[in-house]
């Protein structure tokens, strides 16, 4: 089981998502998973997400073909989280390396 699950809802955030995911990717704690859920972005958010995440097994990327809204996305993340400890980071936020 993963120590912590972080859920990142994403929608048209191409200007912010790289910094947000990089701040999660380089945490001092490595035992976590991050679910990045793209809610049918119409910009290049999903492409940037896939570039930043790369082959990092701690990250799982989901993408919806039609916009569902942030509440639906968060609940989807909760349902697919592998940990009972869940945190949320918005796609336009970034966190300190000791956040986790």
C-alpha positions in Angstrom: 0.0 0.0 0.0 1.1 3.5 -0.8 1.7 5.9 2.1 -0.1 8.9 0.8 -2.3 9.6 -2.2 -2.2 13.1 -3.8 -5.0 14.0 -6.1 -4.5 16.8 -8.7 -7.5 17.9 -10.7 -6.5 19.5 -14.0 -8.4 21.7 -16.4 -6.8 24.2 -18.8 -3.8 24.8 -16.7 -1.0 24.8 -19.2 0.7 27.8 -17.6 0.9 26.2 -14.1 0.8 22.4 -14.2 4.5 21.9 -14.9 5.5 23.7 -11.7 2.8 22.1 -9.7 3.7 18.5 -10.7 7.4 19.1 -10.4 6.9 20.3 -6.8 5.1 17.0 -6.1 7.6 14.9 -8.0 10.6 16.1 -6.0 9.3 15.5 -2.5 11.7 14.4 0.2 9.2 11.6 1.0 9.1 9.1 -1.9 6.4 6.7 -0.7 3.4 8.4 -2.3 1.2 8.2 -5.4 -0.2 11.1 -7.4 -3.3 10.8 -9.4 -3.4 13.6 -12.0 -6.9 13.8 -13.5 -7.4 16.0 -16.6 -11.0 17.1 -16.9 -11.2 17.5 -20.8 -8.7 20.3 -21.1 -8.8 22.2 -24.4 -5.2 23.5 -24.1 -1.9 21.6 -23.9 -2.3 20.7 -20.3 -2.5 16.9 -20.9 0.6 17.0 -23.1 2.6 18.9 -20.4 1.3 16.5 -17.7 2.6 13.5 -19.6 6.0 15.1 -20.3 6.5 16.0 -16.6 5.3 12.7 -15.2 7.1 10.6 -17.8 7.8 7.1 -16.6 7.5 7.9 -12.9 5.5 4.9 -11.4 4.3 7.1 -8.6 2.1 9.0 -11.0 -1.1 7.9 -12.6 -2.7 10.1 -15.3 -6.4 9.9 -16.1 -8.1 12.0 -18.8 -11.8 12.6 -19.4 -13.2 13.2 -22.9 -15.9 15.6 -21.6 -15.7 18.1 -18.7 -17.1 16.6 -15.5 -16.3 19.4 -13.0 -13.9 19.6 -10.1 -16.2 17.8 -7.6 -16.6 14.8 -9.8 -12.8 14.7 -10.5 -11.9 14.8 -6.8 -14.4 12.0 -6.0 -13.0 10.0 -8.9 -9.5 10.4 -7.4 -10.7 9.3 -4.0 -12.3 6.2 -5.5 -9.1 5.3 -7.3 -6.6 6.2 -4.5 -4.6 3.3 -3.0 -4.1 5.0 0.3 -6.4 5.9 3.1 -4.4 9.1 3.6 -5.4 11.5 0.8 -4.4 15.1 0.0 -5.3 17.5 -2.7 -3.1 19.9 -4.7 -4.7 22.3 -7.2 -3.1 22.4 -10.6 -2.1 26.0 -10.2 -0.5 25.5 -6.7 3.0 24.2 -5.9 4.2 22.7 -2.6 7.4 22.8 -0.6 9.7 19.8 -0.9 8.7 18.8 2.7 5.0 19.0 2.0 4.5 15.2 2.4 
